[in-house]
Structures are given as C-alpha cells and as structure tokens.
C-alpha cells in the first residue's frame, strides 16, 4: 500500500511539474544557458526528460538555413542521443541506456526590443530541444551521484534545474557548469 502511495505521489508530482514546465514554456520564459532536467527513478528504470533552449545546444534558435547550421543540428541530435555520456549515474548502479528520443520544439512570435534605429521590435523564434531517456540500472539503490558531461559537450549550457522523483519523494537541485556533479546520497 505504501509503495502504491509513493508511486501515485511521484506520478502526481511529475504531472504537476510537467504541466508547470509546459506552462513555463508557453508563457515565453526562455533563458539561454538555463535548462531543466526531470529524473524519475522507479524499480530498475531511470527516466530523464531534458528541456533546454536551442541556443544552448547549437548556438542558434532559428530554422537551420545553411549547410553548416543543418550539420550542426544533426550533430547536436547525435550528441543528445548519447544520454549516458551526458548524464552519468554512479558506476556502481550499472546503468545502461535503453532509449532516447530527441525533439525540437519551436515557438514563433516573441517580441524582442532592438535598437530603435533598427526599426523597433522584431519577431523572433525560440526553439527548445527536448530529450527523453530511459536507463535500466541493475542496482538502482547504488545511485549515489550523477555527473554531467552535458556541460563539456555543449559549451553554451550554463546550468540545469533538476527535479528528482524517487521512492523517497521529490527533491530539487541545481547543477552548473562550474559544479557538474550531483550528490544523490539518500534518495533511494
């Protein structure tokens, strides 16, 4: 019964957090260098959901036009697909990546003020990369930390707000380029 309550509580928290993140995205709050990572741990499965501005990943947010931009987009998708190299749980947990889904979501029509001589406000698109990962861990109770190769792979990324849901509840963290590791002692 307690287990069902924890799973249900975690699911409700995850849905609320996802709804909040969706609302956050649609309200136009979009900060370059700053992304979100949700982590849910249940049984032997670790699910991750990443949402970051396109500028953090490829350095631009418009639709790729040049061959170089198109190549940068494809290279970024390939790098994002290697989830365990970006988000690495403790080696003792013996995790393997089971899946990765990479998407790009664009919003159009946000106004940005520019120099008055340039003709006033301009319309600009914002694009976010969304990635979902599933890891299977032989010993999930050994997830004591996570390191973030993400910052080394994507030089424009500066920080991630992280929400972790585990059998013991939900916890929030922040990881930065200067401190690319997370202590998860006590979450399992």
Secondary structure, DSSP 8 states (H G I E B T S, - for coil): -HHHHHHHHHHHHHHHHHHHHHHHHHTT---TTEEEEEEEEETTEEEEEEEEEHHHHHS--S---SHHHHHHHHHHHHHHH-HHHHEEE-GGG-EEEEEEEEEEEEEEEEEE---GGGTS-EEEEEEEEEEEEEEEETTGGG--EEEETHHHH-TT--EEEEEEEETTEEEEEEEESSS-EEE-TT--
